[in-house]
């Protein structure tokens, strides 16, 4: 199973409580903090929810390249038995 490196790049001030809770659930504690997670469907969903606040594998998650990283992780996860 592939892993995703998620980095918190933008403050959650001014965003809804559920997005702040998602950042916390991902294990991100402060700006520029990076955590690694297995690329499960639930983790990819959480990253998608806060994609405007995080980087994935060093790429802004809200760009086309970031979406491609998440999609590649999704297909890699589905291929493993």
C-alpha positions as a Markdown table, in Angstrom:
| # | Residue | x | y | z |
|---|---|---|---|---|
| 1 | Unk | 0.0 | 0.0 | 0.0 |
| 2 | Unk | 1.3 | 3.4 | -0.9 |
| 3 | Unk | 1.9 | 6.2 | 1.6 |
| 4 | Unk | 1.0 | 9.9 | 1.5 |
| 5 | Unk | 3.1 | 12.7 | 3.0 |
| 6 | Unk | 0.6 | 15.3 | 4.1 |
| 7 | Unk | 2.0 | 18.8 | 5.1 |
| 8 | Unk | -0.2 | 21.5 | 6.7 |
| 9 | Unk | 0.7 | 24.6 | 4.6 |
| 10 | Unk | -2.1 | 27.2 | 5.4 |
| 11 | Unk | -3.8 | 28.3 | 8.6 |
| 12 | Unk | -7.3 | 27.0 | 9.3 |
| 13 | Unk | -8.3 | 30.3 | 10.9 |
| 14 | Unk | -11.5 | 31.5 | 9.3 |
| 15 | Unk | -12.5 | 28.0 | 8.2 |
| 16 | Unk | -15.3 | 25.8 | 9.6 |
| 17 | Unk | -14.9 | 23.7 | 12.7 |
| 18 | Unk | -15.2 | 20.5 | 10.8 |
| 19 | Unk | -12.2 | 21.4 | 8.6 |
| 20 | Unk | -10.2 | 22.2 | 11.8 |
| 21 | Unk | -11.2 | 18.9 | 13.2 |
| 22 | Unk | -10.1 | 17.1 | 10.0 |
| 23 | Unk | -6.7 | 18.8 | 10.2 |
| 24 | Unk | -6.4 | 17.5 | 13.8 |
| 25 | Unk | -7.6 | 14.0 | 12.8 |
| 26 | Unk | -4.9 | 13.8 | 10.2 |
| 27 | Unk | -2.4 | 14.3 | 13.1 |
| 28 | Unk | -1.2 | 17.8 | 12.0 |
| 29 | Unk | -0.3 | 19.9 | 15.0 |
| 30 | Unk | 1.2 | 23.1 | 13.6 |
| 31 | Unk | 1.9 | 24.8 | 10.3 |
| 32 | Unk | 4.5 | 23.1 | 8.1 |
| 33 | Unk | 4.1 | 19.9 | 10.1 |
| 34 | Unk | 4.3 | 16.7 | 8.0 |
| 35 | Unk | 2.8 | 13.3 | 8.7 |
| 36 | Unk | 2.8 | 10.1 | 6.7 |
| 37 | Unk | -0.4 | 8.0 | 6.3 |
| 38 | Unk | -1.3 | 4.9 | 4.4 |
| 39 | Unk | -3.3 | 5.9 | 1.3 |
| 40 | Unk | -6.6 | 4.5 | 2.5 |
| 41 | Unk | -10.0 | 5.8 | 1.2 |
| 42 | Unk | -10.7 | 7.5 | 4.5 |
| 43 | Unk | -7.4 | 9.4 | 4.6 |
| 44 | Unk | -7.7 | 10.4 | 0.9 |
| 45 | Unk | -11.2 | 11.7 | 1.7 |
| 46 | Unk | -9.9 | 13.8 | 4.6 |
| 47 | Unk | -7.1 | 15.2 | 2.5 |
| 48 | Unk | -9.7 | 16.0 | -0.2 |
| 49 | Unk | -11.8 | 17.9 | 2.3 |
| 50 | Unk | -9.0 | 20.1 | 3.4 |
| 51 | Unk | -7.1 | 20.1 | 0.1 |
| 52 | Unk | -6.9 | 23.9 | 0.1 |
| 53 | Unk | -4.9 | 23.8 | 3.4 |
| 54 | Unk | -2.4 | 21.0 | 2.8 |
| 55 | Unk | 0.3 | 19.7 | 0.4 |
| 56 | Unk | 0.4 | 16.0 | -0.6 |
| 57 | Unk | 3.9 | 14.7 | -1.3 |
| 58 | Unk | 5.2 | 18.2 | -1.7 |
| 59 | Unk | 2.5 | 19.3 | -4.2 |
| 60 | Unk | -0.5 | 21.6 | -3.4 |
| 61 | Unk | -3.4 | 19.2 | -3.1 |
| 62 | Unk | -5.8 | 21.7 | -4.7 |
| 63 | Unk | -4.0 | 21.7 | -8.0 |
| 64 | Unk | -4.3 | 19.3 | -10.9 |
| 65 | Unk | -1.0 | 17.7 | -10.0 |
| 66 | Unk | -2.2 | 17.2 | -6.4 |
| 67 | Unk | -5.4 | 15.6 | -7.7 |
| 68 | Unk | -3.3 | 13.3 | -9.8 |
| 69 | Unk | -1.2 | 12.2 | -6.8 |
| 70 | Unk | -4.4 | 11.4 | -4.9 |
| 71 | Unk | -5.8 | 9.5 | -7.9 |
| 72 | Unk | -2.6 | 7.5 | -8.3 |
| 73 | Unk | -2.7 | 6.6 | -4.6 |
| 74 | Unk | -6.3 | 5.5 | -5.0 |
| 75 | Unk | -5.4 | 3.1 | -7.9 |
| 76 | Unk | -2.4 | 1.8 | -6.1 |
| 77 | Unk | -4.6 | 1.0 | -3.1 |
| 78 | Unk | -7.2 | -0.8 | -5.2 |
| 79 | Unk | -4.7 | -3.0 | -7.0 |
| 80 | Unk | -3.4 | -4.6 | -3.8 |
| 81 | Unk | -5.3 | -7.6 | -2.5 |
